């Protein structure tokens, strides 16, 4: 199978302090990878670097995504190429409705792909269909982006955005934090229903709970800025029993 | 009364007095493309009078926007609201000088004033001077003037969803202005540089 994402020797710093000390990771089409690790291991830095968040400096290494040099692309170009991040802390945008926000996003994406922008009717039909998938209430479309959302609503909203944008590679950064069991199931069902043999996902978490519902093909342990161990789903149980303390690769 | 005044186009009174139970709701548009100024004094002279003022400005180039407001609560039980939002780009200058005066016997006054400016260029200058003079003790008053920049987090969030940087900035500016913009028909948007 073709590699969708290939990270080689990635070093990255925040405010002059190196957080990632050489990360290697290859993801093929159709695979779900879990990246687990204790707080401060560099999990969120990895997702920030992959999506091009300002303030994160790559000092060495390379990342190729669907044949592109990912690190040379702007955040919006990465999105157009099919990369999506479900934010650990989704950002509130007062005064902008979910509908207008996603209309701008979907239209920009279509434009970049040389396709016509959706008509208002097409777009609303798409919203309705994806909202049903995530069991969102109809008024959700009119609400301001993430403003006044509960923790669970924010995370569900992220997966809804993922459904709207139909990414090739989704990074779910601590999507399970702040979710009760019911919301966790809705989110997991949503993610699972979007899985195809062509799309991949990275699930970043430090709990095993979400991985009971979204079963990973490969599990990585990230500690102190390096991937110290890679294995199958059995690694999840080992971490559950032993914690991250006992795992050094 | 519910009115919209375009500065430089419409005649704006310099002094207004509101008697008992009278009300005025007015929105001022400071069009971009020319210097604009407003100098207005409103006296609330009778109990139960209500004043609701808002304004929107978009300074660009070498323009100046000059706003001077005097609101005097001379009778008790009156309400005044002043909500100004705007952007300062280029080498524009924005001045906001707002006074709320509450007379000694104007008890049960409610008065709020805010003027927030989004600074889009380091060459632009914003000076705000909101003042409260309160001589009554049973009142609810607030005032604030904030000068801010576009939020880097919001910008990145939008770009990560594929919204190009320029469009993301436009959405952010619209969202910042929305509390005042929502008081205007869309036909006014082009006056402050927005196409719909």
Interface residues (C-beta under 8 A of the other chain):
Chain A: X51 X52 X53 X54 X74 X75 X76 X78 X79 X80 X84 X85 X87 X90 X91 X93 X94 X95 X96 X100 X101 X102 X104 X105 X108 X109 X112 X161 X165
Chain B: X151 X152 X153 X154 X156 X157 X158 X159 X160 X161 X162 X163 X164 X165 X167 X171 X172 X174 X175 X176 X177 X178 X179
